Amino acid sequence: MLNGVCFINEEDMLKVKEIEALIPQYFKQSDLIYVCVVDIEGQIWFSNEKFQRLFDAKIVSDFELNFTECLKDKSEFDIHAFLIEVTGKPNRGETVELNHKSHPAKWEFTVLMTKEGDFSGILGIGYPKQVVVSSFSTDYTFPKDVNPATDIYFQLNHKWQIQKANELAEKFFEMKEDKLLGNTIWQIYPEKDIYRYALEFKKAKESKTMRIFEDFNSLNGRWYKIYILPRISGIDVVFKDISQVQNLSEEIKQLQLTLQSVLESSEESVFLVGKDLKVIGYNSSAEKLVKQRFNKDLQDGDKFINYLMEEIDEVFLKEVESILSGKFKCFELAVPTKMTKEKILYSHKFFPLIDSQENVVGFGYACKDINDQTKHSDKIKSQNKLMRDVLHNQSTVLRSPLSSILGLLELIDDSQLDKENKKYLSYLKALAQDLDKIIRQNSKKVSDLD
């Protein structure tokens, strides 16, 4: 059942509206991917315009459709069995490649849930595949990523003798073409273990299909992607230097290890999320959080929205477009616990993930339980306030009567006192002055705190 179709009752209309509300706006309007929502039988309840174009316009307007109606061969795909398998894995997607007449696509189907956790359908996201037709009908075709003018290239006859070689092949074998011609590959290959290639050469020759594999040349320290292409006249061999790609791969591995070390050193639970809203990385703290709150095992490829705590998901959905555009969001919000529903205060941060070309490729989400920390901070604030009150009382309430006492002591005529009382009066004045000094010092401390 598609957008624009006249549904048979009001209940169906409400269901469609509910489904549409769960689909992100950029999915609805995308002209790059197919989007649809189906039920367990494959009946279509929602689709974007790109998906609808897979159907004949007249059929779309006149009938309720099943997903299989858009397939090139309806019998090749058991939609019902496949969708049952999808519903059995609500937090993970199932992928399948399907042919839609002249439009093949790679599909991913996942369970679509409401924010209350109720089943609402099965969301399908289809990525159109470019049709590439390879043909070896002549002796002059090569794969798209192979260029005999810039890659090491030589040709063998059916006796494994070199019949042709380019300049790069001459440098590789350290021999001019006129010296190369007529030699068998086994005689002149610079590494002794050339015989481990023999099986690939034999398979290519016997099956008449191209063979591709990668190997490291220990003599020149280079990585090569090796293409063995069977021809009518023999075999073409291409060595494509992929050392830069291999080195980059190693660098990426090191960066990933470094990134993981940084994530693990964080006190926060950190999720890394792609623009398709799927988890592409996380630390052990995030894994533990998901296990405690959702009783599930966190894995790459899971839907990020399924692991947002209650009330945070609403905030995220309101801000998702801003977050995906690269905006930084930071706030504190208390969320209820799973069992007692007691609210625990968490800090929440959304920050952009940017590639080397400064393109936003996703976002990171970091959260941390700051409930105890906040309580401790509030306790310290309360204690500081009490201290301020005590110091304030000392500096105001006690200071006034003490000033009066000091004044009265000055009025006493010690000439009328005997020797012993004069001694007591001197003690009393000294003690009162010491107390006044202490109160003045405390008063200064209050001022410094403010």
N, C-alpha and C positions, 0 to 999 in steps of 0.2 A: 504494500500500500504506500503510495508516494504522496509528497506534498502536492496540494492542489486537487487531489482526488476527492470526490464527494463521499464521505464515510456514511455508513448505514445508520449509525445512531450517535446520540450525544455522548455516551460512555467512551466510544472510540475517539471522538473528538478530544475529550479530556485527556485520554491516554497520549494522544499525539502531542498535545500542548505540554504535557509533563515531560515527554521525551525531548522535545525541542528545547525546553528550558535547561536540560542537562548537557546539551551539545554546545561547546564553545563557539562563539561567534565566528572566529577565524576558520573553523572547520566548515561551518555552514556556507560561508562565502568563498571558500577556496576553489580555485579553478585548476589547482595542481594535483589534487588527490580526490579519489572517490570516497564518499562518506555515506553510510547507510546504517539504519538500525533495524534488526529483524527479530522475530520471535523464534522459538525453538523449532518451528516448522519451516523457517526460512521466509515467512511472509514479511514483506517490507512495510515498516511503519514510518520510516523517515528516510529521506535521501537528499543530498545536495544536487544542484543543477548538473554538475559534471557527471554524476552517476546516472541521472535521468537520461542523459544523452546516449547512454548505451542501449536504450530502448527506442523502439519506433514511437513517434509522438502520438499516433492514433491509439496504440495499445495503452500508453500511459494514461490517456484521458478516459478510456472506456472500461478498464479492468483493474481489479485488485491483483497485484503481482507477487510472485514468489521470486526469491533471489536467483533460482536456477533458470528463470526465463531469460536472463541476460547472458547465459553461458553459451559458448560455441557448441558444446556437446553436453546436453543436460544429463546424460547417463554417466558421464565420467566423474561426477562429484556427488557423493552421498551427503547432501547438506544436513539432513537430520542427524545422522551419526556424528558428523563433525561438530555440530553445534552442541550436542550433548557432551562431547569431550570438552568443549570450551567452558560450559557451565560448571564442569567439575573442577576447574582451575580458576576461580573468580579473581585471583590477584595476578594472573599471568596470561599473556596473550598466546594465541595459537596462530601460526602463519601457514599460508598455503598459496601456491601460484595457480592462477586460473586464466583460462582463455575466454575473452569476451569478443567473439567474432574476430575482428582484426585488431583488437585492443587487449593484449595480455597484460596482467597486473599481478603484483605481489600483494596479498591481503593479510591483514592482521585483525583477528577477531578477539574481543574481550568483553567480559560481562559489564553491563552498564547498571550502576547502582544509584539509588536515590541517596540523599544525605542521611536518611534514616537507616540506610543499609538494606533497603528492599530491592529486589530484582525488578529491573525496568525494561530489560531487553538485552540484545547483544549488539555491541557497536562494531561495525566493520570499517576499517580504514584501508583503502586500496591505493597502492603506488604504481602508476602506469609504468610499464617497462618498454624501453626502446627496442623495436624489433631489429635484430641484426642477423642478416642472412650471410653465412659464410659459404663460399663455393671454391672448390678446387678443380673445377672443370678444365682449367688450363694450367700450364706450368709456370704461370707468372703471377699468381695470387699469393698474397702474404697476409697474416693477421694484421689488424689495425695498428697494434703497438710495435710492429716490426718494420724496420726500414733497412733494406740491404745496402743502402748507400752510407748509412751512419753506424750500423752494427757490424760486428764481425760476421762475414758471410762466406761460405764455400759450398760447393756442390760435389756430391759423390755419385759415381755410376754404380751399377749393380754389383761391381766387384770391389766396392769400397774405395775406389781410386778417386783422387781429387781431379775434377774436370775444370773447375772454375774457382777463383778466389779473388776477393777484393783487397784493397790496400791494407785495411785493418786486419784481415786474415794473415797477410804477409807479415805484419808486425807481430801478430800473436804467435805465429809459428817461427818467426825470425828467419824467414826464408822468402826469396822472391818467387813470383808466380811461376816462372818458367822452371824453377827447381821443384816447386810443389806439385805441378801437374804430373800425373802418372803414379805418384806415391800413394800407398794405401794409408788411410787415416791412422791405422794401428802402428805404422812405422814412424810417423813424424809427430804424433801428438806429444806435446812437451811433458805431460805427466805420465808416469808408468801405469797409473790405475785407470787409463782410458778404457780398459776392458769392462769396467763397471758400467760404461755407457752402452756396451754391446747389446744388452737385453732391450734397451729402449730403441736402439736402431733396428733391431730385429722385429720388435712389435710394430713399429711404424711401417716397416716394409711389408710385413705379412698382413696386417690389418688394413693397410692403406689409409690410416688415420694419423693425424698430427699428434705428436707426443711433446709434452712440455714438462720440464723439471728445473730445479735450481741447484747450483753447485758452487762451492768455493774453490778457487784455484790457488793452491798454496805457493806456486812459483811467483805469481805477480801480486798476490794478496787481494784479488778482486773477486766479487760475487757476480755470477752470470745466471741469467735466465735462458735456458737452452731450448730452442725450438727445433724439432726434427720433422720435416715436412716431406712426405712421400710424393714423388713425381713419376710421370711416365718414363722419363729418362734416367731416373735414379732417386737421390735424396738430397734435398736442400737442408743445410744446417746453419742456424743463426745463433750466435752468442750475444745476448743483449746485456750490457754492463748495468747491473742494478746495485752496485756497491753503495751509491749514495742513498738509495732507498733502504738498503739493509742497515747502513750506519744510522740513518734517521730513525729506523725502527728501534735500534738499540738505545738511541738518545731518548726516544719516547718512553721506552721501558724504564730508563733511569729516572725520567721526569715523573713517571707514574709512581715509582718507588718513593721518590722524594715527596710527591704530593701526599701519598698515603702516610708517610712518616709525619708530615705536618698535620694531617687530619687526626692521626692517632694521638698526637701530643696535645690536642685541644681538649679542654674540659667540657666543651659543648658537644651535643649530638649534631653531627653535620651530615646533610644530604646534598649531593650534587645532582642537578636535574637538567635534562635537555629541553629544547624548545617544544618537543612533543610531550612534555610533562611526564617523562619516564625517568626513573632513577638510573644514573650512570656512574654513581660512586657514593661511598658512605664510609664512616668510621665505625669502630666497634661499639662506641657509645650509642650511635644511632641504631645499630643492630640490636643492642640490648633494650633500648627504648621501645622499639617495635615489638620485641618479644614480650615485654612486660605489659604494654598497654593493649596490644592487639593479638597477642598469643600467636604470632606468625613469624616465619623466617624471612628476613629482608633479603632481596636479591636484585641484582642489576636487571633492568627492564621492567620492574614492577611499576605500577601507576603511583606516582607521588601523592596524589590527592587521597589515596586510600590510607595513607599513614599520617595524615594531619590530625592533630588532636581536636576534640570537640570545641567548637566556637572559633578555632583558628581557621578551619576550612572556609567559614563564611567570610572572614577577613581576607583570606587569600583569593577567593573567587572574585571579590570586589576589586582587588588590586592586581589581578593576574596580568592584565594588559600592560600596566605600568611596570610591573616587575620584569616581564619579558622584554620590555623596551630598554632595560638596563638601569632602572631606578633602584636606589637603595632604600630599604624599609627597615625600621628598627622600633620595637615597641615592647611593652610588658603587658601581659594579660594572664589572668588566673584561669585555669582550666580544671574541671572536676576530675577527681580520681575515678578509676574504673569501678571500684567496689563501694566505697563510702560516699562518693559524690562530693567529698570535701574538696574545696577549691585550693589548688596549689599554684603559686605564682611562678610563671616562666618568663624568661626574656626570649624574644623572637627577632631574628634578623634574616632578611632576604637581601642578597647581594648578587651583582651580575657576574657571569662567567664570560670572559672576553678572550678571543683567539689572537694570534699574532698579527692579524690584519685589523684588529680592533673591532671585530664584529661580535655582537652579543650572541653567544651560542647556547645560552641557558642561564641558570641561576643557582646559587647556593642557598641553603636554608640551615640556619644554626639555632638551636634552642637549648636552654639551660634552666634547670630547676634552681630558682633563686629564693625559694620560700624561706628556708632556714637562714640564709644569708640576710634576707630582708628583715626577718624577725630579730636577728642578732643586731643588725644596724639600728632597728627601732628601739631595741633595749638599750643600746649605747646612747642613743639620742635622749631616751627617757632619763637615763642616769645622769647625763650631762645637764639636762634641765633641772633635775633635783639638786645637783651640785651648784648650779647657778643660783637657784632659789636660796640655798643655805648661805652662799657667799653674799648674796644680796641682803639677806637678813642681818648678817654680821656687819655689813658695811653701812646699813641704814638704821635698822631697829636697835642694835647695840651701841652704835656710835653716838647717838644722841644722848642717852643717859650717861655714858662714859665721859662725854664732854662736860656735862654738868658736874660730875664727880671731880674731874680735874679742876674745874673752876672753883668749886667749894674748897678743895684742898689748898688752893692758892690764897683763899680768904682767911684761913686759920692763922692766928697770930702765935707763932711758935715761941715768942718771948714769954708768954704766960704759961708755957708748958714746962714741966720738970724734965730732967735729962732723959729719963726712960721713955716718956711720951714723945719727946722730940725724935728719939730713935725710931719709934713705931711709925711716926708721921713720915719720916724719910723713906722707910720701907714701902709704905702705902703709895707715896708719890711715884716711886720707881716702878712698882708693879702696874699702876694705872697707866703710866707712860708706855711700858712694854706692851700692854694690852692694846693701847691706842695704835702703836706701831704695827702690830699684827693685823688689826682691822684695816688699816690703810693699805697694807700690802695685799690683802685679800681683795680689797676694792679695786686695786690696780689690775689684778688677775682677771676679775670680771670684765673690766674694760678691754683687756687684751683679747679675751674670748670673743667679745662682740666685734 
